[in-house]
Amino acid sequence: TQLLEQSPQFLSIQEGENLTVYCNSSSVFSSLQWYRQEPGEGPVLLVTVVTGGEVKKLKRLTFQFGDARKDSSLHITAAQPGDTGLYLCAGGGRGSTLGRLYFGRGTQLTVWP
Amino acid sequence: ETGVTQTPRHLVMGMTNKKSLKCEQHLGHNAMYWYKQSAKKPLELMFVYSLEERVENNSVPSRFSPECPNSSHLFLHLHTLQPEDSALYLCASSQGVRPGGNTIYFGEGSWLTVV
């Protein structure tokens, strides 16, 4: 059973388009993090959200944490080829073992010029 | 540059070999992690060290042996691996370990191929 479900699994779009990827769970998380991973590299942290309903913006990226802290979304405006990568969400559960994060399988985004 | 450095970046080893992966963090953190990333599964936590003591071992086979000599260095010793152990091994660090999760910073990973 996958604790965090990410959708879509793959997304291929043209430069300039907008997109939203989702991270859903039936579990409540104390915090949720988004990472981007490029081929052959480790994941790089984009944002951490901790409050239900929280919205954070990072240039063209908008992250939202659901009110119930069970889900999150990432919206990218006017996507660029440099946004290409694997987007991973990771949740820290209440009372989770010492710093443990639960990762989703990721959304592989490809932005074509 | 994330402040977490892994070597080697690529490793090919036979099933009877003994090799080690090395990780060093320059962030002043006191917790370090090993994760495994393979094509068919999400990131899997293998080991967690806090203040140089192992605090979690997620039922990892004994052919993987971690070592944390100090808060800045972490090793993963490999022995008698199987082809299905081929994967990207990621080291990470954080400031402390707390319930509810930490912000962790990953290295670039070591690609391991077992032949």
Boltz contact constraints between the chains, C-beta under 6 A:
constraints:
  - contact:
      token1: [A, 30]
      token2: [B, 100]
      max_distance: 6.0
  - contact:
      token1: [A, 31]
      token2: [B, 100]
      max_distance: 6.0
  - contact:
      token1: [A, 31]
      token2: [B, 101]
      max_distance: 6.0
  - contact:
      token1: [A, 41]
      token2: [B, 108]
      max_distance: 6.0
  - contact:
      token1: [A, 42]
      token2: [B, 90]
      max_distance: 6.0
  - contact:
      token1: [A, 42]
      token2: [B, 106]
      max_distance: 6.0
  - contact:
      token1: [A, 42]
      token2: [B, 107]
      max_distance: 6.0
  - contact:
      token1: [A, 42]
      token2: [B, 108]
      max_distance: 6.0
  - contact:
      token1: [A, 42]
      token2: [B, 109]
      max_distance: 6.0
  - contact:
      token1: [A, 43]
      token2: [B, 106]
      max_distance: 6.0
  - contact:
      token1: [A, 48]
      token2: [B, 103]
      max_distance: 6.0
  - contact:
      token1: [A, 92]
      token2: [B, 100]
      max_distance: 6.0
  - contact:
      token1: [A, 92]
      token2: [B, 101]
      max_distance: 6.0
  - contact:
      token1: [A, 94]
      token2: [B, 100]
      max_distance: 6.0
  - contact:
      token1: [A, 95]
      token2: [B, 99]
      max_distance: 6.0
  - contact:
      token1: [A, 96]
      token2: [B, 99]
      max_distance: 6.0
  - contact:
      token1: [A, 97]
      token2: [B, 56]
      max_distance: 6.0
  - contact:
      token1: [A, 98]
      token2: [B, 55]
      max_distance: 6.0
  - contact:
      token1: [A, 98]
      token2: [B, 56]
      max_distance: 6.0
  - contact:
      token1: [A, 98]
      token2: [B, 97]
      max_distance: 6.0
  - contact:
      token1: [A, 99]
      token2: [B, 97]
      max_distance: 6.0
  - contact:
      token1: [A, 99]
      token2: [B, 102]
      max_distance: 6.0
  - contact:
      token1: [A, 101]
      token2: [B, 101]
      max_distance: 6.0
  - contact:
      token1: [A, 103]
      token2: [B, 42]
      max_distance: 6.0
  - contact:
      token1: [A, 103]
      token2: [B, 43]
      max_distance: 6.0
  - contact:
      token1: [A, 105]
      token2: [B, 42]
      max_distance: 6.0
